[in-house]
Amino acid sequence: MGLNIDRVEDNSGSGHAQPETTNISILVPSETMGTQPQELHGVCLPPQKTTFQKLRHKLSEIFFPDDPLHGLKNQTRLNKILFALHFVFPIFQWAPNYNLTLFRSDVVSGLTIASLAIPQGISYAKLANLPPVIGLYSSFVPPLIYAVLGSSKHLAVGPVSIASLVMGTMLNDAVSYTLNPVLYLKLAFTATFFAGLFQASLGFLRLGFLIDFLSKATLVGFMAGAAVIVSMQQLKGLLGIVNFTSKMQIIPVLSSVIERRDEWSWHAIMMGFSFLACLLTTRQIGLRKPKLFWISAATPLTLVILSTLIVALFKSKLHSIATIGQLKKGLNPSSLDMLYFHGEFVAVAVKTGAVTGLLSLTEGIAVGRTFASLKNYQVDGNKEMLAIGLMNMAGSCSSCYVTTGSFSRSAVNENAGGQTAMSNIVMALTVLVTLLFLMPLFRYTPDLILAAIIVTAVIGLIDYQSAFRLWKVDKLDFVACLSSFLGVLFVSVPVGLAVAVGVSVFKILLHVTRPNTGVLGNIPGTQIYQDLDRYREAQRVPSFFILGVEAPIYFANSMYLQERILRWLREEEDWIEANNGSTLKCVVLDMTAVTAMDTSGLAMVNELKRMLEKRSLQLVLTNPVGSVTEKLHKSNSLESFGSDGLYITVGEAVAHVSSSWKAQL
């Protein structure tokens, strides 16, 4: 009997034609599965395709796994135009069916998140070392743009703590915001432009998979470290310290707190920590009783008003408490003339934009997908990247800095009953009223209440439960988490982020270069073959050594796999000798999980076959996927395997090879 390899003819145009194989009945050996006839199925080659067709299919799988244009199939020209309009501007999907009931819900949620966005915007701008009014500007223009371009119904857009921290740290390392505030502001707007350009490019080119290099584990550690550093920095406002370090490492911050203890103000301490305790208490109420969300949402603005009144009424006695000062009224001024595209600090702006853009994009998409999952609708990740990128590019031209979807504001939006992106528009209009008429009221707002708001916001980023879960489930993930956490705390925020990405990439390389392998055994009475270490009932098949490979075979792991297989074989021979087992005759390589193979992998398989033949051992391959089978066929490797070298299952391989041995007796 010759080697049964059939080519599947794809006559349907879809590549799903049924394989035409030859079925052969044989007797299964009694020592494995009894004496029942077993059909032998041929291994089929995939449908024949040209190189262009293969490339097109591969690119489609990489860049268009969700087939976003499937709605265009079999549509009239008018419907195609409407589909394109809905695709580019998601607002046209919900606006035609918008009604008064939805508007009523969105107004309530928009006003609620505005009460949180206004104090947070001012606070986060301070965190980024920017004028407080920039935070309000950034809560006006970007939400309007996102409402038109964004696909999430619940994402509340505005400044966020992590992006603000990273921008403030990276820019201040190059240019002091106190010594050169104009240049610092120019770099902030320019970094925002490059952040938006980076984000929009990822979305347009459908390269969203790049953000997956920031794994869940590394983000948990990074955000926890950043939250600790941000909270420690707020001791300046909470303690009333005037001359405080601008460094973002824990040791200099703690040293500054101790060295400047003569500057501590008991007025600031009493007010600051009282407001902080109130904010933390209401936050816990909102977390434990979601129906009372409005308490935690309204508390920041309420305390801002209260603290402002206290300082204004008792300013003669509270003169030591630092305040925001006079804020400029009016709409966002144009910042086109402040974009910095030439000079010695352009590289700093590009680097800062790329890092803050990546972080804010990761946070925004994660938040959008979270609420989409809760409400049973879908968010297009690449479309979100494009929307967030374009709103940041537009924001950089209108005195805004990096913005994205905020988890805290989005949670409040969802709890308040927000139904569509109209809630972002309502929030933006509320901020507009504040910019036009209410700015003088913030003159006596103390820095300490902004510090308390920031601490309350970032403390939720410390997810210790996830860290414990990582330790319990995956120690390597925990190491990645701990590395990024310590990197942020003791070195710097950018270094911590670099460590996080580095550990993630190392983990990927480790899995690629050192794939799992395992010895398989038969579960009695079945044709199931599983790992001997996992399944105690699994038994070795006499004279067979069955090995499973659980990864693609590439140039990066081919030599390791060859060495590891030979080691497995040596250990198996030692076990046979120690247990007086049957002489080893055949090595079966289960390739079910080998999803791809390159030329180095092909060379390794051929070399392994030659090495085993010298030891009078037969090598058999089972269940290779279509692309691997095709490469084995084109490289003429299959010819060397002969009639007993390739099978569709391990069970059929064992049965047929055993039968051929009996036939030779």
C-alpha positions as CSV (number, residue, x, y, z in Angstrom):
1,M,0.0,0.0,0.0
2,G,1.4,3.4,-1.0
3,L,1.4,6.6,1.1
4,N,-2.2,8.0,1.0
5,I,-1.9,11.8,0.3
6,D,-4.8,13.4,-1.5
7,R,-5.2,16.9,-2.9
8,V,-8.5,18.5,-2.0
9,E,-9.9,20.3,-5.1
10,D,-11.5,23.6,-4.0
11,N,-14.3,23.8,-6.5
12,S,-16.6,25.9,-4.3
13,G,-14.5,29.0,-4.2
14,S,-14.6,29.0,-0.5
15,G,-11.9,26.5,0.3
16,H,-14.2,24.1,2.2
17,A,-14.5,21.2,-0.2
18,Q,-14.7,17.7,1.2
19,P,-11.5,15.6,1.1
20,E,-11.5,12.6,-1.2
21,T,-9.5,9.9,0.7
22,T,-9.1,6.2,0.5
23,N,-10.5,4.2,3.5
24,I,-8.8,0.9,4.4
25,S,-10.0,-1.5,7.0
26,I,-7.4,-3.1,9.2
27,L,-7.4,-5.0,12.6
28,V,-6.4,-3.0,15.6
29,P,-3.9,-4.8,17.8
30,S,-5.4,-6.3,20.9
31,E,-2.9,-4.7,23.3
32,T,-4.2,-1.2,22.5
33,M,-7.9,-1.3,21.6
34,G,-9.1,-4.8,21.2
35,T,-9.7,-6.7,17.9
36,Q,-12.1,-4.4,16.1
37,P,-11.7,-3.2,12.5
38,Q,-10.3,0.3,12.3
39,E,-10.6,2.5,9.2
40,L,-7.4,4.1,8.0
41,H,-8.0,7.7,6.7
42,G,-5.7,9.5,4.4
43,V,-4.0,12.8,5.2
44,C,-5.2,15.5,2.8
45,L,-3.3,18.4,1.4
46,P,-5.0,21.8,1.6
47,P,-6.7,23.3,-1.5
48,Q,-4.2,24.4,-4.0
49,K,-3.7,28.2,-4.0
50,T,-1.4,30.6,-5.8
51,T,1.2,32.5,-3.8
52,F,-0.9,35.7,-4.2
53,Q,-4.0,33.9,-2.8
54,K,-2.0,32.7,0.2
55,L,-0.6,36.1,0.8
56,R,-4.1,37.7,0.5
57,H,-5.6,35.2,2.9
58,K,-2.7,35.6,5.4
59,L,-3.0,39.4,5.4
60,S,-6.7,39.2,5.7
61,E,-6.4,37.1,8.8
62,I,-3.8,39.4,10.3
63,F,-5.4,42.8,9.6
64,F,-9.1,41.9,9.1
65,P,-9.9,39.0,11.5
66,D,-13.4,40.5,12.2
67,D,-14.2,41.1,8.5
68,P,-15.4,44.6,9.1
69,L,-16.7,45.1,5.6
70,H,-19.0,42.0,5.5
71,G,-22.0,44.3,5.5
72,L,-21.2,45.5,2.0
73,K,-21.8,42.1,0.4
74,N,-24.8,41.9,-1.9
75,Q,-25.9,45.5,-1.2
76,T,-27.1,48.2,-3.5
77,R,-25.0,51.3,-4.1
78,L,-27.2,53.4,-1.8
79,N,-26.9,50.8,1.0
80,K,-23.1,50.7,0.5
81,I,-22.9,54.5,0.9
82,L,-25.0,54.3,4.1
83,F,-22.9,51.5,5.4
84,A,-19.7,53.5,4.7
85,L,-21.2,56.5,6.5
86,H,-22.1,54.4,9.5
87,F,-18.7,52.8,9.5
88,V,-16.8,56.1,9.5
89,F,-19.2,58.1,11.7
90,P,-20.8,55.7,14.2
91,I,-23.1,58.6,15.4
92,F,-25.2,57.9,12.3
93,Q,-26.0,54.4,13.7
94,W,-27.8,55.7,16.8
95,A,-28.8,59.3,15.9
96,P,-31.7,58.4,13.5
97,N,-33.4,56.4,16.2
98,Y,-32.7,58.8,19.0
99,N,-35.7,59.8,21.1
100,L,-36.7,61.8,24.2
101,T,-36.4,58.9,26.6
102,L,-32.8,58.3,25.6
103,F,-32.1,62.0,25.8
104,R,-33.5,62.3,29.3
105,S,-31.2,59.4,30.4
106,D,-28.2,60.9,28.7
107,V,-28.7,64.4,30.2
108,V,-28.8,62.9,33.7
109,S,-25.6,60.9,33.1
110,G,-23.9,63.7,31.3
111,L,-24.5,66.2,34.1
112,T,-23.3,63.5,36.6
113,I,-20.1,62.8,34.9
114,A,-19.5,66.5,34.4
115,S,-19.6,67.0,38.2
116,L,-16.7,64.5,38.3
117,A,-14.9,65.6,35.2
118,I,-14.5,69.2,36.2
119,P,-12.5,68.6,39.4
120,Q,-10.7,65.7,37.9
121,G,-9.7,67.7,34.8
122,I,-8.2,70.4,36.9
123,S,-6.4,67.9,39.2
124,Y,-5.0,65.8,36.3
125,A,-3.7,68.9,34.6
126,K,-1.8,69.7,37.7
127,L,-0.5,66.1,37.7
128,A,0.9,66.7,34.2
129,N,2.5,70.0,35.4
130,L,0.1,72.0,33.1
131,P,-2.1,75.0,33.9
132,P,-5.4,73.8,35.5
133,V,-7.5,75.3,32.7
134,I,-5.9,72.9,30.2
135,G,-7.6,70.1,32.0
136,L,-11.0,71.8,31.4
137,Y,-10.1,72.5,27.8
138,S,-9.4,68.8,27.5
139,S,-12.8,67.9,28.9
140,F,-14.6,70.0,26.2
141,V,-13.3,69.4,22.7
142,P,-12.2,65.7,22.8
143,P,-15.6,64.4,24.1
144,L,-17.4,66.2,21.2
145,I,-15.2,64.5,18.6
146,Y,-15.5,61.1,20.3
147,A,-19.3,61.4,20.3
148,V,-19.1,61.5,16.5
149,L,-16.4,59.0,15.8
150,G,-16.5,56.6,18.8
151,S,-18.3,53.3,18.8
152,S,-18.7,52.9,22.6
153,K,-22.0,54.0,24.2
154,H,-20.6,54.3,27.7
155,L,-17.0,55.6,27.3
156,A,-16.6,58.9,29.1
157,V,-13.7,60.8,27.6
158,G,-11.3,63.2,29.3
159,P,-7.9,63.4,31.0
160,V,-6.7,60.3,32.9
161,S,-4.2,59.9,35.8
162,I,-1.7,57.5,34.2
163,A,-1.2,59.5,30.9
164,S,-1.0,62.7,32.9
165,L,1.6,61.3,35.2
166,V,3.7,59.8,32.4
167,M,3.5,63.0,30.3
168,G,4.5,65.2,33.3
169,T,7.4,62.9,34.2
170,M,8.9,62.5,30.7
171,L,8.6,66.2,29.7
172,N,9.9,67.5,33.0
173,D,13.0,65.3,32.7
174,A,13.8,67.3,29.6
175,V,12.4,70.8,30.2
176,S,11.5,72.3,33.6
177,Y,7.9,73.4,33.7
178,T,8.8,76.0,36.3
179,L,11.9,77.5,34.5
180,N,10.5,77.3,31.0
181,P,6.7,77.0,31.1
182,V,6.1,78.2,27.5
183,L,8.4,75.6,26.0
184,Y,6.9,72.9,28.3
185,L,3.4,73.8,27.2
186,K,4.5,73.6,23.5
187,L,6.0,70.1,24.1
188,A,2.8,69.0,25.8
189,F,0.7,70.0,22.9
190,T,3.2,68.5,20.4
191,A,3.4,65.2,22.4
192,T,-0.4,65.1,22.3
193,F,-0.4,65.5,18.5
194,F,2.1,62.7,18.1
195,A,0.1,60.5,20.5
196,G,-3.0,61.1,18.4
197,L,-1.0,60.4,15.2
198,F,0.4,57.2,16.6
199,Q,-3.1,56.1,17.8
200,A,-4.8,56.9,14.5
201,S,-2.1,55.2,12.5
202,L,-2.5,52.0,14.5
203,G,-6.3,52.1,13.9
204,F,-6.0,53.0,10.2
205,L,-3.4,50.4,9.5
206,R,-5.2,47.9,11.7
207,L,-2.2,47.3,13.9
208,G,-4.1,47.2,17.1
209,F,-2.5,43.8,18.0
210,L,0.7,45.8,19.0
211,I,-0.9,47.1,22.1
212,D,-1.3,43.5,23.3
213,F,2.4,43.5,24.2
214,L,1.3,45.3,27.3
215,S,-0.1,42.3,29.0
216,K,-2.6,42.3,31.9
217,A,0.1,41.3,34.3
218,T,2.5,44.1,33.4
219,L,-0.2,46.7,33.4
220,V,-1.3,45.6,36.9
221,G,2.2,46.2,38.2
222,F,2.8,49.4,36.3
223,M,-0.5,51.0,37.3
224,A,0.0,50.0,41.0
225,G,3.5,51.5,41.0
226,A,2.3,54.7,39.2
227,A,-0.6,55.0,41.7
228,V,1.8,54.7,44.7
229,I,4.1,57.4,43.2
230,V,1.2,59.7,42.3
231,S,-0.2,59.3,45.8
232,M,3.2,60.1,47.4
233,Q,3.6,63.2,45.3
234,Q,0.3,64.5,46.5
235,L,1.7,64.8,50.0
236,K,3.0,68.2,48.8
237,G,-0.6,69.5,48.8
238,L,-1.9,67.4,51.7
239,L,0.9,68.5,54.0
240,G,1.1,72.1,52.7
241,I,4.8,71.8,51.6
242,V,6.0,74.6,49.3
243,N,9.4,73.4,48.1
244,F,8.9,69.8,47.1
245,T,10.9,67.5,44.9
246,S,9.8,67.1,41.3
247,K,11.3,63.6,41.0
248,M,9.0,60.6,40.6
249,Q,10.9,57.9,42.5
250,I,9.8,56.8,46.0
251,I,13.1,57.4,47.8
252,P,13.5,61.1,46.7
253,V,9.8,61.7,47.5
254,L,10.0,60.2,51.0
255,S,13.2,62.1,51.6
256,S,11.6,65.4,50.6
257,V,8.6,64.8,52.9
258,I,10.9,64.2,55.9
259,E,13.4,67.0,55.0
260,R,10.7,69.6,54.5
261,R,8.7,68.7,57.7
262,D,9.3,72.3,58.9
263,E,7.1,73.4,56.1
264,W,4.2,71.2,57.1
265,S,1.0,73.2,57.7
266,W,-1.5,71.9,60.3
267,H,-4.3,73.8,58.5
268,A,-3.5,72.0,55.3
269,I,-3.1,68.6,57.1
270,M,-6.5,68.9,58.9
271,M,-8.4,70.0,55.8
272,G,-6.6,67.8,53.3
273,F,-6.9,64.5,55.2
274,S,-10.4,65.3,56.3
275,F,-11.5,65.8,52.6
276,L,-9.5,62.7,51.6
277,A,-11.3,60.6,54.3
278,C,-14.6,61.9,53.0
279,L,-13.7,61.0,49.4
280,L,-12.5,57.5,50.2
281,T,-15.6,56.9,52.3
282,T,-18.0,57.9,49.6
283,R,-16.0,55.9,47.1
284,Q,-16.5,52.8,49.2
285,I,-20.2,53.5,49.4
286,G,-20.4,53.8,45.6
287,L,-18.5,50.5,45.2
288,R,-20.5,48.5,47.7
289,K,-23.9,50.0,46.7
290,P,-24.0,50.9,43.0
291,K,-27.4,52.4,43.3
292,L,-25.8,55.2,45.5
293,F,-23.2,56.0,42.7
294,W,-24.4,59.6,42.7
295,I,-22.9,60.1,46.2
296,S,-19.4,59.2,45.1
297,A,-19.8,61.0,41.8
298,A,-21.0,64.3,43.3
299,T,-18.6,64.4,46.3
300,P,-15.5,65.7,44.4
301,L,-17.3,68.8,43.1
302,T,-19.2,69.3,46.4
303,L,-15.9,69.3,48.3
304,V,-14.3,71.6,45.7
305,I,-17.1,74.1,46.3
306,L,-16.9,73.6,50.1
307,S,-13.1,74.0,50.3
308,T,-13.2,77.0,48.0
309,L,-15.8,78.7,50.3
310,I,-13.8,77.9,53.4
311,V,-10.6,79.4,52.0
312,A,-12.4,82.4,50.6
313,L,-14.2,83.2,53.8
314,F,-11.2,82.6,56.1
315,K,-8.3,83.6,53.7
316,S,-6.8,85.9,56.4
317,K,-6.3,82.9,58.7
318,L,-5.6,80.3,56.0
319,H,-3.0,82.3,54.0
320,S,-0.5,79.5,54.1
321,I,-2.8,77.2,52.0
322,A,-1.8,77.3,48.4
323,T,-4.7,77.9,45.9
324,I,-5.2,77.5,42.1
325,G,-5.4,81.2,41.5
326,Q,-7.0,83.1,38.7
327,L,-8.2,81.0,35.8
328,K,-8.8,82.4,32.3
329,K,-12.4,82.5,31.1
330,G,-13.4,81.6,27.6
331,L,-13.3,78.9,25.0
332,N,-10.3,76.8,24.0
333,P,-7.8,79.1,22.2
334,S,-6.0,77.7,19.1
335,S,-2.7,76.1,19.8
336,L,-1.7,75.5,16.2
337,D,1.1,78.0,16.5
338,M,2.5,76.2,19.6
339,L,3.1,72.9,17.9
340,Y,6.8,72.2,18.1
341,F,8.0,70.3,15.0
342,H,11.6,71.5,14.9
343,G,14.4,72.0,17.4
344,E,16.3,69.9,19.9
345,F,13.3,68.7,21.9
346,V,11.3,67.2,19.0
347,A,12.5,63.7,19.9
348,V,11.3,64.2,23.5
349,A,7.8,65.2,22.2
350,V,7.7,62.2,19.8
351,K,8.9,59.7,22.5
352,T,6.4,61.2,25.1
353,G,3.6,61.1,22.6
354,A,4.3,57.4,21.7
355,V,4.4,56.3,25.3
356,T,1.4,58.3,26.5
357,G,-0.5,57.4,23.3
358,L,0.1,53.7,23.9
359,L,-0.9,53.8,27.5
360,S,-4.0,55.9,27.0
361,L,-5.0,53.7,24.0
362,T,-4.7,50.6,26.1
363,E,-6.8,52.0,28.9
364,G,-9.5,53.5,26.6
365,I,-10.0,50.3,24.6
366,A,-10.0,48.1,27.7
367,V,-12.6,50.3,29.4
368,G,-14.8,50.5,26.2
369,R,-14.7,46.7,25.8
370,T,-15.5,46.1,29.5
371,F,-18.7,48.1,29.3
372,A,-19.6,46.7,25.9
373,S,-19.3,43.2,27.3
374,L,-21.5,44.2,30.3
375,K,-24.2,45.7,28.0
376,N,-24.0,43.0,25.2
377,Y,-22.8,45.1,22.3
378,Q,-19.5,45.1,20.3
379,V,-16.8,47.7,20.2
380,D,-14.5,47.8,17.1
381,G,-11.0,48.1,18.6
382,N,-9.4,49.6,15.4
383,K,-12.3,52.1,15.0
384,E,-11.7,53.1,18.6
385,M,-8.0,53.7,18.0
386,L,-8.9,55.9,15.0
387,A,-11.5,57.9,17.0
388,I,-9.2,58.4,20.0
389,G,-6.3,59.3,17.8
390,L,-8.2,61.9,15.8
391,M,-9.7,63.5,18.9
392,N,-6.2,63.8,20.3
393,M,-4.8,65.3,17.1
394,A,-7.7,67.8,17.1
395,G,-7.2,68.4,20.8
396,S,-3.5,69.3,20.3
397,C,-4.7,72.1,18.0
398,S,-7.2,73.4,20.6
399,S,-5.1,73.6,23.8
400,C,-5.8,70.1,25.0
401,Y,-3.4,67.4,26.2
402,V,-3.7,63.6,25.9
403,T,-7.2,62.3,26.6
404,T,-8.9,58.8,26.5
405,G,-11.7,56.9,28.1
406,S,-11.7,57.1,31.9
407,F,-12.8,54.0,33.9
408,S,-14.1,56.0,36.8
409,R,-16.1,58.4,34.7
410,S,-17.3,55.6,32.4
411,A,-18.5,53.6,35.4
412,V,-20.4,56.7,36.7
413,N,-21.8,57.2,33.2
414,E,-23.1,53.6,33.1
415,N,-24.5,53.7,36.6
416,A,-26.2,57.0,35.9
417,G,-28.1,55.4,33.0
418,G,-26.2,56.7,30.0
419,Q,-27.5,55.2,26.8
420,T,-25.5,56.7,24.0
421,A,-22.5,58.9,23.3
422,M,-24.8,61.9,23.8
423,S,-23.8,61.8,27.4
424,N,-20.3,63.0,26.3
425,I,-21.9,65.9,24.5
426,V,-23.9,66.9,27.5
427,M,-20.7,66.7,29.7
428,A,-18.8,68.8,27.2
429,L,-21.5,71.5,27.1
430,T,-21.5,71.6,30.9
431,V,-17.8,72.1,30.8
432,L,-18.4,74.8,28.2
433,V,-20.7,76.7,30.6
434,T,-18.0,76.4,33.3
435,L,-15.3,77.8,30.9
436,L,-17.5,80.7,29.9
437,F,-19.0,81.8,33.2
438,L,-17.7,80.0,36.3
439,M,-13.9,80.2,36.0
440,P,-13.5,83.0,38.6
441,L,-15.1,80.8,41.2
442,F,-12.0,78.6,41.2
443,R,-9.7,81.3,42.3
444,Y,-9.6,80.2,46.0
445,T,-9.8,76.5,45.3
446,P,-7.0,75.0,47.5
447,D,-4.4,72.6,46.0
448,L,-5.1,70.2,48.8
449,I,-8.5,69.3,47.6
450,L,-7.0,68.5,44.1
451,A,-4.4,66.3,45.8
452,A,-7.2,64.5,47.7
453,I,-9.2,64.0,44.5
454,I,-6.1,62.6,42.7
455,V,-5.3,60.2,45.6
456,T,-8.9,58.9,45.6
457,A,-8.8,58.4,41.8
458,V,-5.5,56.6,41.6
459,I,-5.9,54.4,44.6
460,G,-8.3,52.2,42.7
461,L,-5.5,51.4,40.3
462,I,-3.8,49.3,43.0
463,D,-5.3,45.9,42.2
464,Y,-3.8,43.7,44.9
465,Q,-6.4,41.0,44.3
466,S,-5.1,40.6,40.7
467,A,-1.6,40.4,42.0
468,F,-2.5,37.6,44.4
469,R,-4.3,35.8,41.5
470,L,-1.2,36.1,39.3
471,W,1.0,34.6,42.1
472,K,-1.5,31.7,42.4
473,V,-2.0,31.0,38.7
474,D,1.2,32.0,36.9
475,K,4.5,32.8,38.7
476,L,6.1,34.2,35.5
477,D,3.2,36.7,35.1
478,F,3.7,37.6,38.8
479,V,7.4,38.3,38.1
480,A,6.4,40.5,35.2
481,C,3.9,42.4,37.5
482,L,6.5,42.8,40.3
483,S,9.2,43.9,37.9
484,S,7.1,46.7,36.4
485,F,5.9,47.7,39.9
486,L,9.4,48.0,41.3
487,G,10.7,49.6,38.1
488,V,8.2,52.5,38.4
489,L,8.8,52.9,42.2
490,F,12.6,52.9,42.3
491,V,13.8,54.0,38.8
492,S,11.2,56.0,36.8
493,V,7.8,55.7,35.1
494,P,9.3,55.2,31.6
495,V,11.8,52.6,32.8
496,G,9.0,50.8,34.6
497,L,7.0,50.7,31.4
498,A,10.0,49.5,29.4
499,V,10.6,46.8,32.0
500,A,7.0,45.8,31.7
501,V,7.2,45.5,27.9
502,G,10.6,43.8,28.1
503,V,9.3,41.1,30.5
504,S,6.2,40.5,28.3
505,V,8.4,40.1,25.2
506,F,10.7,37.8,27.1
507,K,7.8,35.7,28.1
508,I,6.7,35.4,24.5
509,L,10.2,34.4,23.4
510,L,10.4,31.9,26.2
511,H,7.2,30.2,25.0
512,V,8.3,30.3,21.4
513,T,11.9,29.0,21.9
514,R,11.1,26.5,24.7
515,P,7.7,24.9,23.7
516,N,6.0,22.3,25.7
517,T,6.5,18.6,24.8
518,G,5.1,15.5,26.6
519,V,5.0,11.8,26.4
520,L,1.5,10.4,25.5
521,G,-0.2,7.2,26.5
522,N,-3.4,5.5,25.6
523,I,-6.5,5.6,27.9
524,P,-7.6,2.0,27.9
525,G,-10.7,1.2,25.9
526,T,-10.5,4.3,23.8
527,Q,-8.5,5.8,21.0
528,I,-7.6,8.8,23.2
529,Y,-3.9,9.6,23.8
530,Q,-3.0,12.0,26.5
531,D,0.0,13.1,28.6
532,L,1.2,10.4,30.9
533,D,1.9,13.0,33.7
534,R,-1.6,14.4,33.6
535,Y,-3.6,11.3,33.2
536,R,-2.7,8.5,35.6
537,E,-5.0,6.0,33.7
538,A,-3.1,6.6,30.5
539,Q,-0.7,3.7,29.6
540,R,2.3,3.3,27.5
541,V,1.8,1.4,24.2
542,P,4.4,-1.4,24.0
543,S,7.2,-0.8,21.4
544,F,5.9,2.8,20.8
545,F,7.2,6.1,22.0
546,I,4.5,8.7,21.4
547,L,5.5,12.4,21.9
548,G,3.3,15.5,21.6
549,V,4.7,18.9,20.5
550,E,2.6,21.9,21.5
551,A,3.9,24.7,19.4
552,P,4.9,25.7,15.9
553,I,8.4,24.5,14.8
554,Y,10.5,27.4,13.8
555,F,14.2,28.3,13.4
556,A,14.0,29.6,17.0
557,N,13.1,26.3,18.6
558,S,14.0,23.6,16.1
559,M,17.3,22.7,17.6
560,Y,15.8,22.8,21.1
561,L,13.1,20.4,20.0
562,Q,15.5,18.0,18.4
563,E,17.7,17.9,21.6
564,R,14.6,17.6,23.8
565,I,13.1,14.8,21.7
566,L,16.4,12.9,21.9
567,R,16.5,13.4,25.7
568,W,12.9,12.1,26.0
569,L,13.9,9.1,23.9
570,R,16.9,8.4,26.1
571,E,14.7,8.6,29.3
572,E,12.1,6.3,27.7
573,E,14.8,3.7,26.9
574,D,16.1,3.9,30.5
575,W,12.5,3.4,31.7
576,I,12.0,0.4,29.4
577,E,15.3,-1.1,30.7
578,A,14.4,-0.5,34.3
579,N,10.9,-2.0,33.9
580,N,11.7,-4.8,31.5
581,G,9.4,-3.3,28.9
582,S,9.1,-4.2,25.2
583,T,11.9,-3.2,22.8
584,L,11.3,0.3,21.3
585,K,10.6,0.2,17.6
586,C,8.6,3.3,16.6
587,V,8.6,7.0,17.6
588,V,5.2,8.7,16.9
589,L,5.3,12.5,16.8
590,D,1.8,14.0,17.4
591,M,1.7,17.3,15.4
592,T,-1.8,18.3,16.2
593,A,-0.7,21.5,18.0
594,V,2.1,22.2,15.5
595,T,0.3,25.1,13.7
596,A,3.2,26.1,11.5
597,M,6.6,25.0,10.3
598,D,9.4,26.8,8.5
599,T,12.4,25.4,6.6
600,S,14.4,25.0,9.8
601,G,11.6,22.9,11.2
602,L,11.6,20.7,8.0
603,A,15.3,20.2,8.3
604,M,15.0,19.2,11.9
605,V,12.3,16.6,11.1
606,N,14.4,15.1,8.3
607,E,17.5,15.1,10.5
608,L,15.6,13.5,13.4
609,K,14.3,10.8,11.0
610,R,17.9,10.0,9.9
611,M,19.2,9.8,13.4
612,L,16.4,7.5,14.5
613,E,16.9,5.2,11.4
614,K,20.5,4.8,12.5
615,R,19.1,3.5,15.8
616,S,16.7,1.1,14.0
617,L,13.7,3.3,15.0
618,Q,10.8,4.3,12.8
619,L,9.6,7.9,12.8
620,V,5.8,8.5,12.2
621,L,4.0,11.8,12.0
622,T,0.4,12.2,12.9
623,N,-2.3,14.9,12.2
624,P,-0.2,17.7,10.7
625,V,-2.2,20.8,9.9
626,G,-2.8,21.8,6.3
627,S,0.1,24.2,5.9
628,V,2.6,21.8,7.5
629,T,1.4,19.0,5.3
630,E,1.9,21.1,2.3
631,K,5.4,22.1,3.2
632,L,6.3,18.5,3.9
633,H,4.9,17.6,0.5
634,K,6.7,20.4,-1.4
635,S,10.0,19.7,0.3
636,N,9.7,16.0,-0.8
637,S,10.0,15.1,2.9
638,L,7.0,12.9,2.7
639,E,8.6,10.6,0.1
640,S,11.2,9.6,2.7
641,F,8.6,8.5,5.1
642,G,7.1,5.9,2.8
643,S,3.9,4.1,3.3
644,D,3.9,4.0,7.1
645,G,5.0,7.5,7.9
646,L,2.0,9.8,8.0
647,Y,-1.4,9.3,9.7
648,I,-4.4,11.3,10.6
649,T,-4.5,10.2,14.3
650,V,-2.2,8.6,16.8
651,G,-4.7,5.7,17.1
652,E,-4.6,4.9,13.4
653,A,-0.8,5.1,13.4
654,V,-0.4,2.7,16.3
655,A,-3.0,0.3,14.8
656,H,-1.6,0.3,11.3
657,V,2.1,0.1,12.3
658,S,1.4,-2.7,14.7
659,S,-0.5,-4.6,12.0
660,S,2.4,-4.2,9.6
661,W,4.7,-5.7,12.2
662,K,2.5,-8.7,12.6
663,A,2.2,-9.1,8.9
664,Q,6.0,-9.4,8.7
665,L,6.1,-12.3,11.2
